[in-house]
Amino acid sequence: MSLMKQLTTRLAILATIIFCFGFKTPGNDPIENIVRKLVDFYTHFPQEKIYVHTDKPFYITGETIWFRAYLINASNHNKSTISNKLFVYLSGANDSVIMRLVLNPVDNNLNGSIHIPDSLHEGGYSITAFTSRMLNYDRKFIFRKDIFIGSKKKIEDAVAGKATLNAPAKSIAPTNAAGDDSLDIRFLPEGGNMINGTESTVGFIATRKNGSAASVEGYVKNDKGNRIVSFNTFYDGMGKFTFVPSSGRTYYAVIVSKSGKETSYALPAINNFAYQLSVVDQDQNNIKVRISLGDSLYGKNMQSFLLASSYGKVCFASRGRDMYEVSIPKDSFPEGIAKLTLFADENLPVSERLVFIKHQKPTVDIQTDQSKYAARQLVQIVIKSKDNNGFPLSGDFSIAVTDDRAVPVRHYQENIYTKLLLTDDLKGYISDPGFYFDDKQPKANDALDLLMLTHGWSRYTWNEILQGNYAGSKIEPDSALIISGTIHTPSGQPGKGYFASLYGAQWGTSFLYADYQKGIAADTADDLGRFKFRDLIYSDSTQFYVAVSNNKGLQKNAKVSVDKVTWPALNIQEIPSSINDSLYKDFYQFLMLEKSVTVPNPKAVELAPVNISGVKKAPEFSDKRRIDQFSSIITAAQIDKLSTQKLSDALYLAPGVSIMNGHIRIQGHMTANLSSGNANDPLLVVDGVAMEGADLKLLIDNIPPNTVDFIEVLKGTEAGIYGVRGASGVISVNTRKELAMNGITQDGKQVFYIPGYHVSREFYVPKYDVPDNSKSVIADNRTTIYWKGNLKIDKSGFTNLSFYTSDPVTEYTVVLEGISNHGEIIHRELKISRN
């Protein structure tokens, strides 16, 4: 019955979809036609998946969210080459976007950091990640991770005895609860139908109105009141029962409550014109399936076709007549969800079943040099990775080390493996997805199969593919970054034929190539005076200017307007939420713990904040972007009064700042306890991005004074958030971007900053091998002990890293996640004892 011959006529289109098995059939073979349409779908509409690894699930204002995004092709789990931009949003209530970032997947620069301002309100927030292409499809495929951000001030007030740490009475769980315990229960026949005289399995899933799983028990009866079979919940509200239905009978599932109350639910009717695809057995190597027919079809030599696909790959095909059984080898499938579909002779899908394929996992060992560590002791970690054949495994990874005392790690919480291989492709919310892959749990495999039975596939439907009516592309494929604008003559007319020349400090076609340096590009304005520079690669807060000329030379009186950056609109409410009471309770457990110890000071261990956009500005300056409430501020109004063309002149307005022999110095800067390095110049930060350069004063004077919102000067412990680089103080310049984008032009040139690709800050690791640091009396209460978002394991399959422990006696959890260069998805955890 099985057809496993080569399908030679389809080789030309296998560039985007791989056949694990092929077959050769007559020219107009129905299976070939179905496969061709599946190939066409994935050729024109390739699917992407995103996962974002964060260092922890909740934060305190003033801390930094460290993250790494993974963008993969859904068909093979390799790095996606489809999109040029990956967007990451931090959003609050009512879809308010607090922060927008764009990352560069082409160069694999997907690790990032978001500084949480002290002024942010306590509550639930969401990190969403997507590409422009993903906006063409159901919003549920957009990555969303809900986090909780608490108030640092609340902790400080509690420690000082000014307030009591009481958790809010209102839950932050999804607000879809009905307020009662009534049940929502669904009964789902395997393969979609029940057939007379054939053993039929019916799965069920029971939830309460608030979405939580419900445990139920009961029995099945027929319309004569005869009990047929008993059942009860197996795991997380799911269960199943098997019986042989008889034609002419009606069946009911009866739920019996603890008080003895019985509630009846009608089961689907027997369908005499139905096909039924069921899994009758499976082991480590094979899946045995049975095809059954209703009475009106059985015995009529009806032909059917079985197609097994996984993420766009056709891995098995067979045909048969009437009722038959097929054994499907699992080694022909990639790891993850496989979709078994039965087609009738008319090429119509008539029955379907999902199964999950598990394979042997690669060997990834995380080894420490000791079993236990003292305070402020060096921890050295070695990571060794091998594939299933014993060869070195290379890839891109991220690693977080957190303090269990403050950041409890839930054993079965979602991770990169469960997200990309399971929950991304199923309907409905799945709690504790890690449970299904715990080899120590005897229920895990059966519970996973129940999940396949009760949660439908969400990526596409066969009807859409076979009819060819899947939605077209609504969003144009994205390119790299674009800078565009309009030129007007001094009289206000469009600058048709004018030349626009773009100059930038650092930009090119790739961060990885030699042309990423100071450059120039030119474009000729069209009839409307419009110019556009395409396919640019530059980082956030790169300084550009556009010069305007014509055949008479530089046009000093021409007006240049650079377009504002437009960000894709996103309705967060369209994306399923995963925030729940466990996250909320974990945070307040942490608060109660912190009440009895020293409040952790994130500024002592973390680095640069980033500009938080999308918030309403205060009258004097944008206080939302202020880093520290005790810093010195120089406002735009103060700068305007100076009537200076050199921004460095305004620095004299800040106490303790001096300029001697062209060098800027800040009195009271840090010199100890953070670094053994020799730091002299203050760190310059423009809109949250550290600016490197040999001449600090020249860098500052290159910023037009009339584009500045305010300058913040940090010294002493205020600058500790920048770690080593802030040892001599920090000068943070925050520009008035909304003015720069509206055409501030000086002598035919417009100087502006524009959002570019995000470049992550470096995670600061204290160096306790320095005597002054090891003896410091300042408590080290870091909650994130170590983070590295761009951890690479090369072709040797080996890498190492090191960090120092903190002060509290506790345990650390090490979480390593990533994707190999061959598409294997990796998640590993390790415990470290700090005693």
N, C-alpha and C positions, 0 to 999 in steps of 0.2 A: 504493500500500500504506500510505502515511502518513496518519494522521488528525490534522489540526492545526486542527480547528474549535473554536469556543467551547463550553465546558462550562458552560452557564448555570445548571444545577440545583445547582452546588456553590458559588455565590458566598457564601452565608451563612456558610460555615465557613472562609473564606480569611483570617480575622483572624490565625490562628496559623501558617498554611502558605501559601506563595505559589506559584502556578503560573506558571512562566516561559512555558509554552505550555498552552493548554487545548484541549478537544475536546468536541464535542456528539454524543451517541450515543443510541440508544433507551433508555428508562427503566431497563431492567434490564441495561445494558451491563456486561460483566465488568470492563472497565478502570475504569469509574466505581466499581464496588463495591470494587475493590482500592484505588483512590485514597481513597475514603471511609474505609476502615479505617486507611490510613496517616495521614490527617488526624486521625482520632480518637486514634491513638496519640500523636501529637505535641501534640495539644490537651490531653490528660490527663496526659501524661508529658513535658513539655518538658525538653530536655537542656541542661546547663550544661557549660562548659569553664573550666579555670583554668590560668593560667601564672604563674609567679613569676620575676621578673628579679632576680638578686642581683648585687652589685658584683663578686664574684669567686667561684671554686669552692673555695678553701680559705683557712683562717684560722689565726691564732695566738691562744692564750688571751690575754685582755685586749683583743682587738679587738672591733669591732662588725660584725655582719652587717647590711648595708643591703639592703633588698628592696622591690620593688613587685609587688603581685598584680594580675592582670587576670582578671576574672570576666565571661564573655560567654555569650550565648545561642548554642547550637551551630548553630541554624538560619540565623542571619544575621550572626553574629559582632559584633553590637552589644552594648552594655553590658546585662548581665542585670538584669531587674527582678523576678526571681522570689524571690530570697533576701534576707533582711535581715541575715544574719550570715555572715561568711566566717572559718573557723577556720584558724589557722596553728600547727602544732606543730613544735618542734625536739625530735627524739628520738634516743636513743643506742641502745646494744646492748640486746637483750632487751626491746624495745618500751618502754624507760624513757623517759618524757616529761620532758624537761628544762625546757621552756618552752611555755606555751600562750598564744596571743593570739587575740582576736576582733576582726575589722575590720568597718568599716561600709560595705558596698557601696552602700547607698541614697544616701549623701552622697558616694560615690566617694572615701572616705578609705581607700585601700588601700595606701599606702606605709608601711613600718614599719622598725623597727630592733631587733636583739636583741644585747645585750651578752653577750660570752662571758666567764664568770668565770675568774680565774686558776687556780682549783682544778679545773677540768674536765679529765678525763683525755684524753690524746691518743688519737685514733682516728677511725673513720668515724661520721658522724651524718647524719640525714635531715631535710629540711624538707618537711613535707607540708601541703597546703592543700586544703580541701574545704568544702562546705556541707552542711547537714542533709539536703537533698534528694538529694545524691549518695550518701548512705549507703543509699539504696534500691536501688542498682544495683551492678554488679560493681565491686569495689574497685580494679580496674585503671584506672578512670577518675579516681580521685583523684590529684591532682598529687603527685609525689614527686621531690625533687631531693636527691641524695646529695652531701655535702660532706665535706671532711677538715679536722679541727681538730688542729693540732699544738701542742706544748708550748713556750711562750715560755721557760720555765726551761731547757729542753734547749739552746736557742740560746744563752742567756746563759752557761750552763756551758761550752759549746763555745768561745765567744769568750774566756772567762776561762781556758781551758786545763784545765778540770776534767772535761771529758767529750769523747768523740768522737762526731761525727754519723754514725752508721751506721743505714741504713734497716733496719727489722725484716725478718727473713727471710720472715716470713709475709705473703702477699699479702692485700690487702683486697678483692680481686675476689670476686664472688659465689661461694659455696661449693657450687656444683653440679657441680664437675668430677669426672670419674670417675678421673682420674689416668692416662689413656692417650690415645693419638692416634686411637682408632678413630672411624669416621665415623658420623654420623647424616645420612642423605640421604633427601629426600622428592621424589617425582615427582608433579606436579600437572597433569593435562590441562587445557588452556584450556576454560573453560565447564563443567568437571567430568567430561567424558566423551570417549572416543575412538569414532569412528564409521567403519564400513567404507566404503572408497572415497572418503573425504573427507580433504583435507589437515588434519592435526591437529597442533597445537603442544602440546608438553609442557614445562612449566617445571620446574626443579629448584632446590633449595637444599641445600647441603652444609655441615654444621658438624661440628666436633669435639665430643667429649663435654664439654669445658669451655665450650662455647657460642661459641667463636671460629669465624669463617668459614674454610672449607677450599677450596683450589683443587684441582679434579679434572679429569680428562679421560677419555674413553672412547668407546664406540660402542654403537649399538643393533643387536641381532640378533634374528632370529626363531627359532622352535623347530626349524628346519632348520639352524641355524647360519649362515645367510646374513647378512652385514653389511648394514645398511640405511643408517645415517647416523652420522657421527662428531659428537662434541660436546665442549665444554670450558667451564670456568667463564668467565663474562663479567666479573662484578664482585661482590666481597664474597660469594663462595660461591654466587652465583646464575648461572643460565644457562638455555638452552632449546634445543630441537631440533624440527624439523618433518619429518614424513613422512606417507605415505598408508598407513594400516593396511589389511590385507586380512582378510576374514571367514574364520574357521577357523584363523587363525594366533595364536600366543602370542608376545609380544615381551618382550625383556629388555634392560635397560640394564647395560652392563658397564663397571665402573670399573677403569682400569688404573693401578696405582701406579707410582712412579718406578723401583721395582725390577723392574717387569714383572708383578707379581702381579695377577691379574684376580679381581674380585668381581662376581657377577651379582645384579641386583635385578629382580624381576618387575614389569613395567609393568601398569597396570590393564587389564582385559580389554575387548575391544570390546563395546559395548552396542547391540544392534539395536533397542532400544525407547527410545533416548535422543534428546534434543534437544541441539544444540551451538550455543552462542553464542560467536562468535570475532571478534576485531578483526583485520581484514585490512589495514587501512591507516588512517593518520591524519596530518594535517598541522596547520598552525596554526589552521585554521578548521573542519575537519570530522573526524568519526570515521566510518569506514566499517566496518560490522559485517555478518557473514554468519550466517544461521540455517540450520543443516543438521539433517537427520533421519536416524535409524537406518533400516535396511532394512525393519523391520517397520512403520514409520510412513510412510515415503516413498511418495508417489504416492496417498495416501488422502485428499487434500484436507484435511489436518489444519490447523486454525487455531491460531495462537499470537499472543501479545500481548507487545510489547516496551515496558517501562517504564524510564525513566532518571530516577533521583532523586539528589539531593545535599543532605544535611543536612536531610531532611524536605521539600524542595521537589521537586515533580514537574516536571521540565524538558523531558521529551520522552515521547511515546507513539505507538505505531504498531501495526498489526496486519498479518498476512499469512498465506498458506497455503503449506504444503509448504516448499520451500527458497527463500530470497529474501535480498536484500541491502538495507540501509538506510543512508543517509547522515545523520548526526546533527550539526547545527550546534553548535559549541562555545560560541558567544556566548549560548546559552540557559541556560548553567550558571554558577553562581558558581565562584570559584576554589576548588580543593581536590579531594577524592576524590568521584567520581561512581560510582554503583552501577547497572550495566545488568543488568536482570533479565528473563528470558524466562518467560512464563507459558503453560501449556498451556490448552486449551479449558475444562478443569475448574477454572480459577483456581489451579492449583498451580504454584509456582515450579519450573522444571525445569532452568534453566541460568543462570549468573551470571558477570559479569566486572566487575572494577574498572578504572577509568581515572582518571588525574589530569589535571585541567583547569588549564592555566596561562593567565593573562591578563597583559596589560601592567601593570607595576607603577607605582604613583604615583611622582612625582618628589619625592624628599626629599633635599635637598642640605645637607651639613654643611660650612660654610666657616670657616676660621680667618683671622685678620688677618695672620699671617706663616707662612712655611714652616718656620722653625726658631726655637727659643727658648733663651735662656740660663737659668741657675739663678735661681729666685725671680722670674721674669719673668711679667707678666700675659699670659694667653691669653684672647683674646676670640673667641667662637664665635657665628656666625649660622646659624640653621636656617630654611630656606625649603622649603615643601611645597606641591605642586600635585597635583590629581587627574589622571586620564587625559584630561580635557577642558581642562586648563589652568587650572582654577579653584582658588582657595586651598583647602587641605586642613587642617581643624582636628581636634583630638583630644587624647587623654591619652597621655603618654609618660613614659619614665624614661631616664636617661642615666648611664653609668658611664665614668670615665676611669681606667685602671689602668696601672701601670708594667710593661712587657713584661719587664723584667729580673727581676721577682719573680713576675709573674702571666702566664705565657705563654698567649696566646689561641689555642686550636686552631681552625684555619680552618673546619672542618666540624662543629664541635660543635653540639649542639642549641640552638635559639634559639626565640623566640616564634613565628616563621613555621613552622618545621618541626614544632614541638610541636602547635600548634593546627590545622594543616592536614594533617599527615601522621601522625606517630607516635601521636597520641591515638586514632586510629581504626583502626589496624591491629594485627593479632596479632603477637606476637613482638618481640624486641629488634632495633632498627635502629641500627647503628653509623654514626657520621659522617653524620647525615641531611642536613647542609648540602651535601654533595657533589651531591645530586640536583638542586640548584637553582643550581649554578654554571654560568653561561652560557659560561664559557671551557672547560669540560670537554666534549670531543666525545662522551664516553660517557654524559653525565648523563641525557639524555632516554630513551635505550634502557634504562639501568639503572633509571630510575624506573618504566618500564613493566614491567620484570621484577619490581620490588617489588610492583606491583599484581597481577601474575600469581601470585606465590608467597606473599603475606601476605594472609590473609583479613580481611574486614570484621568488626569486633568490637562494633559498637554494638547491633545487634538482628538478629533473623532474621525472614524473611518468614513462616515458619510460626507464630511467636509472634503476629505482628500479625494474620494472616488468621484464626487460630483464636481470637483475643481472649483468650489465656491468659497475657498478660504480667503480671508481678508487680504487685500493688497497692502502694499507698504504705504502707510500714511505719513511716516516720518522719513525724510531723506536720510540716506546713509551718511554718517558723520565723517568729517575730515579732521585734520589736525586743527589747531587754533587759527582763527581768522581775525584780522584787524581791518576795519573798513571805516569809511567816513565820507564827508562831503566837503568840497571846496567852493567857496563863493568869492567872487571878485570884490574889490572895494566898494563897488556900486550895488552889491547884493545879488548879482546875477550868477547863475551856475558857472563854475570854472571849467567849462568845456575845453579839453585839450591841455589843461594844466598838468604839470608833472608833480606827482607826490613821491617824495623819497622818504623811506622809513629807516631810521637809525635806532639801534638798540644796544644796550650794554652787553648782553649775552643772549644769543638766540641762534637758531639754526634749524636743521631738518631732523635732528635727533640729539638727545643728550649723550648718546653713546659715540657719536662720530666726531671727527676732528673739526668739522665745520661749525660746531657749537661754540661760537665766539662772537666778538663784536662783528656786526654785519650791516649790510645795507641792501634794501630792495626798492624797486621803483615800479610805479604804475601810472598810466595815463588816465585822467578823469574822462568819464563818458559824457554824453550830452547833458546829463543832469548834474555833472560835477562830481559824480560818485567815483571813488577809488576803493580797491580791495586788495589786500595782501593775504594770500592763502597758504595753507599748509605750513604754518609756523610752529616752532617748538620753543617755548620759553617758560620760565617759572613765574610764580606769583610775584607781583611787585617789581617786575623788570621795568626799568625806566626806558621809555621810548620817546622819540620826538619825530614829528613829520614836518619836513621842509617843503615849501611850495615854490615852484618855479615855472616859467614858460620860456619861450625862445628868447626873451629879453633878460633872462636870469632870475635871481631870487626875487620873489614878490613879497615884500615886507608887509604890505597892507592887505594881503589876502586873508580871508577868514577860513579857518579849518575847524571842522566839527567831527570829532571821532565818535563813532557809534558806541553806545553803551553795550556792555555785554548782556546778552539775553540768556536766561537760564531756563531749561525745560520746566514747565509747570507740572506739579505732581500733587494729587489729592491723596494725602496719607490715609484717609479713611477708606479708600478703595483697596488698601493692602491689608491682609489679615494681621491682626495683632497677636502677639504672644506674651504680653506682659501679664503677670498673674500675682496672686497673693504671696507666693513663695519668695519672689524677688523683693517684694515690699517688706516681708517679715525679716528676710536676711539683712536688709539695710538697717532696720531698726534694732536688730540684734547687735549689729556693728555699732550703732550709736550708743546703746547701753554699755557696751564694752568700752568704748572710747571715753565714756563719762568717768571711768575709774582710772584712766591712764592719761599720759600727756597727749594732747591733740596733735596728730601728725601735721607737720608743716610742709605742704607740697613744694613750697618755694625753696626748701633746702635740698631737694633732690631732683627736681624736674626742670625742663628747659623751656624754650621760648613759647609764649602763647601766640596764637594766630589771630588775625583780625576777625572779629565777629560781626558779620554784616546782617542786614535785614532787621535792625533794631532802630527804633526811633531815637533821634539825637536829642540830647539835652540842649537847652538854650545856649550855654556857653561853649560846650564841646561835647563830643560823644562819650559820655561817661561809661557807656557799656563797654568801650574799648580800653578803659583805664585798667592798668594791671594791678596797681596797689593803691589803697586809699591813703597811704602816708607818703606817696611820692610827690615830687615837685612838678607842677603843671605850668606850661607856658601856652596860653590860649592864642587863637588866631587874632583876636582883638588886640592883644598885646603885641603880636608880631606886626600887625598892620600899622600900629602907632609908631613903630621904629622907622617905617618907610625905607627899609633896606632891601637890597637885592641879594644879600648874602645871608642865608638862613643861620649860619654859625653866629652872627651878631646877636641873635635872639637868645643864645645859650647863656649870655651874661645875666639874663633875668632869673635864672635858676640859682638858688643858694649853693655855694660850694663849687661852681663850675668856673674854670679859668682857662684861658688860651694864652700860651706862651710859646714864642718861636714857632707858631703854626701848629702846635700840639695841644690837644684838648685834654684837660685833666678834671677829675671829679674828686673832691675831698671826701674822706670817709669811706672810700671804696674798700671792698673786701680784699685781704691779702693772705688770709690763713683759713685753714679748716676745709677748704674746698679743692685746692690744687697745689701741686708743687711747681707748677709752671711759672714762667716769668711773664705776666700779663701787664702791659703798660697802657695801651689805648682802651678807652671805653668801647663797649660793643654798640654798633649802630644797628637798629632794627627799624625797618620801614614797613608799616602795615603788617607787622607780625613776622616779617622775614628778615633774618640776619643778613646784612650787606657786608661783603668782604671787599677789601681794597687796601692798597698800601697807604693811601693818604686819607685819613678819616675826615679832616676838615674839607677836603675837596669833594668827597662823597656827599657831605651834608650841603655844601654850597651848590651842588648840582640839582638840588631839589628847589623848585621855584617857591618862594615864601607864600605866594598867594594861593598855593594848592594845599597848604597845611591846615588841618583842623586843630591839632594841638600837639605839643611836644611834652613827653613825660620823661623825667630824669629819675633814674633809680640808683640808689647807692646803699651800701651796707647790706643788711639782710634783705632789703627790698629786692635787690638784684639776684638773690639766691636762686630764684626760679630758673635763671639761665645757666646755673651751674658754673663750670670752669670759665666759660666765655664771658660771664658777667662779673668776673673777679675784680675788674677795675671800674665797675659801674656800667650802666646801660643808658643810652639815649634812644628813646623810642619815638619815632616820628609817625604820626597818623595823618594821612592825607585826606583832603576833601575830595573824594573820588567823584562825587556827583557834580562838582564844579569842573574838574579836569575833563570829564567826558562831554561837557557842553561847550567846548570850543574856546578854551583860554589860549589865545594865540599871541605870541610876542615876536615881532619882526619876521612874520611869515613862517614861524615855527610854532608847533604846539608840543609842549612837553607833557607827558601823561604817564600814569601807571595804569595797568589794566590786569584784571585777574588772568592768571596763566595756570600752567600745571602746578599742582601742589607738590612741594618738596618737604618731606617730613623732617622734624627736628630730631636730633640725636638724643636718645634716652641717656640721661646722666647716671653714671654708676659711681658712687663714692669710692675713693682710693684710700683704703685704710692701711696700705703699706707705707704711707707717709706718717712719720711719728706724730706730727701735730694733729693730724686727723684722727688717728687711732686713740689719742688721749682726750679728744674733744668731749666736753661735758654735755654737749647738745645731744638730746636723745634722738636716736635713729629709729623712727616708728613707721618706716615705709610700708605701705600695703602692697604695692607692686615692687617686688625686689629687683626684677630684671625684665627687660623687654627687648626683643630684637625682631623687627618686622621684615627684614630683608636677609634672612639667614639662607645662605646657599650651600648646598651640598654638591660638590663637584663630582667629576667622573670617578674619583677615588672612593666615593661613598663614605667619606669621612669628614667631620668638622669638629671643632672644639670651641668652647667659650668659657668665660669665667666672670664672677661677680663676688661681691662681699655680702655677708649676712647682715641683718639688722640687729637691734638690741633685744627685743622680746623673745622669751622662750616659747617656741611654737613649732608648727610644722609648715613646710612650704609645699605647694602643689606646682609641679612643672607640667605645662601643657604645650606639646609640640604639634603643630598642624601644618599641612602643606600638600603639594601635589608634585609627583615625580615627573620627570621629563617624558615618561611613557603614559601618563594619565592615571597612575595609581594614587588614590586618595588616602592620606595618612593622618591618623590621629593617635597620639600616644600620651600617657600621663605617668608621672613619677612623683613619689613623695620624698622630701628631704627633711631630716630632723634637725631642728635648731634647739639644742638643749644647754 
